[in-house]
Amino acid sequence: MRDPDDFPALYKSTDRTSLEAQNRFLTALQIRLGGLLLAAVGVAISLSLGSVQLGGVLALLAFLTALGAELYSAIARPDKAWYEGRAAAESVKTLTWRYIVRGEKFPDSNDPSTDSRFLAELGDVLQDLDALELVVDKEMAQQITKPMRLLRQQ
């Protein structure tokens, strides 16, 4: 099971959410660091246009840009969504492997409640993850996929 489509929809959703949050976090970090670097360069520029110090204006605008990126990071907390999404995705992956190999909590292949126990465990993964805003596409809404069932039967 190397293809993400073989895993439950919850895995795909949490994985995608984590990657999107990671991208938002890293973009904000780049803007913040770039703004601070540009502000330092602006301070070193001694060009004037009349009574206006161009270096000072550049430094001010760059610093405000960096401040905006910092405020975004502090309010939106993309780092928290990134970490929670990753934790949820890995927990779902672990549960999936336990289900497939008839491991802990899912040993009996003839027990009709095994699937419902697996689905309940998937729901429990999201209990304490308040930074995640998950969207599950209709086409990937299947939690127990055909490859999962085939491997479990083997």
C-alpha positions in Angstrom: 0.0 0.0 0.0 2.2 2.8 -1.3 -0.5 4.7 -3.2 -2.2 7.2 -1.0 -5.5 6.3 -2.7 -5.3 2.9 -1.0 -5.6 4.5 2.4 -8.8 5.8 4.1 -10.2 9.2 3.0 -9.4 10.6 6.4 -5.7 9.9 5.7 -5.8 11.7 2.4 -7.6 14.6 3.9 -5.3 15.0 6.9 -2.3 14.6 4.8 -3.4 17.2 2.3 -4.4 19.6 5.1 -1.0 19.2 6.7 0.8 19.9 3.4 -1.3 23.0 2.8 -0.6 24.3 6.3 3.1 23.5 5.9 3.2 25.6 2.7 1.4 28.5 4.4 3.8 28.4 7.3 6.9 28.3 5.1 5.6 31.1 2.9 4.9 33.3 5.9 8.4 32.5 7.2 10.0 33.4 3.9 8.1 36.7 3.8 9.0 37.5 7.3 12.7 36.7 6.8 12.8 38.4 3.4 11.1 41.5 4.9 13.7 41.7 7.7 16.6 41.3 5.3 15.2 43.9 3.0 14.7 46.2 6.0 18.3 45.8 6.9 19.3 46.6 3.3 17.0 49.7 3.4 18.8 51.0 6.5 22.1 50.8 4.7 20.9 52.8 1.7 21.5 56.5 2.0 19.6 57.6 -1.1 17.4 60.6 -0.8 14.7 62.1 -3.0 14.2 65.6 -1.7 13.6 65.3 2.0 12.6 61.7 1.8 15.1 59.0 2.7 14.4 56.2 0.2 16.3 53.7 2.3 14.2 54.5 5.4 11.0 54.2 3.4 12.1 50.8 2.0 13.1 49.7 5.5 9.7 50.8 6.9 7.7 49.0 4.2 9.8 45.8 4.5 9.5 45.8 8.3 5.7 46.3 8.1 5.6 43.4 5.6 7.6 41.2 8.0 5.3 42.3 10.9 2.2 41.4 8.8 3.6 37.9 8.2 4.4 37.5 11.9 0.9 38.6 12.8 -0.6 36.1 10.3 1.5 33.3 11.8 0.5 34.2 15.3 -3.2 34.4 14.5 -3.7 31.7 11.9 -1.2 29.3 13.5 -0.4 27.3 10.3 2.4 25.6 12.2 -0.2 24.1 14.6 -2.4 22.9 11.7 0.7 21.5 10.0 1.7 19.4 13.1 -1.8 18.3 14.0 -2.5 17.3 10.4 0.7 15.3 10.3 0.0 13.6 13.6 -3.6 12.7 12.5 -2.3 11.4 9.1 0.3 9.2 10.8 -2.3 7.9 13.4 -4.7 7.0 10.6 -1.9 5.2 8.7 -1.0 3.3 11.9 -4.7 2.3 12.4 -4.9 1.3 8.8 -1.9 -1.0 9.1 -3.3 -2.6 12.2 -6.6 -3.2 10.4 -4.9 -4.7 7.4 -2.7 -7.1 9.3 -5.4 -8.0 11.8 -3.4 -6.4 14.5 -4.3 -4.9 17.9 -8.1 -4.2 18.2 -8.9 -5.8 14.8 -7.8 -9.5 15.0 -10.9 -11.4 13.9 -11.7 -11.3 10.2 -15.1 -12.9 10.7 -16.3 -10.4 13.3 -18.9 -8.1 11.7 -18.1 -5.3 14.2 -14.5 -5.1 13.1 -15.2 -2.5 10.4 -17.3 -0.4 12.8 -14.5 -0.5 15.4 -12.1 0.7 12.8 -14.3 3.5 11.8 -14.8 4.5 15.4 -11.1 4.5 16.0 -10.7 6.8 12.9 -13.2 9.2 14.5 -11.2 9.2 17.7 -8.1 10.4 16.0 -9.7 13.8 15.5 -10.9 14.3 19.1 -8.2 16.7 20.4 -7.1 18.3 17.1 -8.8 21.6 17.1 -6.5 23.4 14.6 -7.6 21.1 11.7 -10.2 22.2 9.3 -10.7 19.1 7.1 -12.5 18.9 3.9 -13.2 15.4 2.5 -14.0 15.3 -1.2 -17.1 13.2 -2.2 -14.9 11.0 -4.5 -12.5 10.1 -1.6 -15.1 9.6 1.1 -14.4 5.8 1.4 -12.8 4.9 4.7 -12.2 1.2 4.0 -10.8 0.9 0.5 -10.8 -2.2 -1.7 -7.0 -2.6 -1.4 -7.4 -2.6 2.4 -10.0 -5.3 2.3 -7.9 -7.4 -0.2 -4.8 -7.3 2.0 -6.8 -8.0 5.1 -8.3 -11.2 3.5 -4.8 -12.4 2.6 
